Amino acid sequence: MEKKIITDILSKVAEVELVYRSKVKPSERPQVASSKDAYEILIAIWEEGKLNLVEQFKVLFLNRANKVLCLYNLSTGGITGTVADPRLIFSAALKVNAVSLVLCHNHPSGALKPSRQDEELTQKIKGAGMFLDMKVLDHLIVSSERYFSFADEGLL
């Protein structure tokens, strides 16, 4: 009788599986030493045709040596915005054992000036990262021709 109760309970409880698989050797991972490095990596792997079409939010997760563990395609929105949920960012960061991260989103218009919402979101994510001992190294706003770096501009 007791076994049946346990089986019934277990059939009603969800299971979580944490998986991170990488086929890339640590020595082959690109390293981020500057905002320019991050920009070049991001632009090289951005989905073709989307950079100037819709706003997207992406995150580079880095190890202790600032080598890229992976790119996280967080969200795709419309012409003027997309959603960046800090809980989803840090859920993924914890899954890959990231030590630091580089936030990034594009402005399809090509205007790189950060909005007040961009600044507030960056500070919110930075604060959450401090709590988890994960450093937000930068937040880039990118276009096909150039980028804006929160770190370079002293906004981080």
SULPEWO-V660970 format. One record per run of one state. SS is the DSSP state (H for helix, E for strand, L for the rest). FROM is the first residue (numbers start at 0). LEN is the number of residues. Records with the same first field share a line. If there is no record, write none. Layout:
# SULPEWO-V660970
SS=FROM-LEN  FROM-LEN
This chain:
# SULPEWO-V660970
L=0-1  10-15  28-2  31-3  45-10  62-4  76-9  95-4  106-9  131-3  142-4  149-7
H=1-9  25-3  34-11  85-10  115-16
E=30-1  55-7  66-10  99-7  134-8  146-3
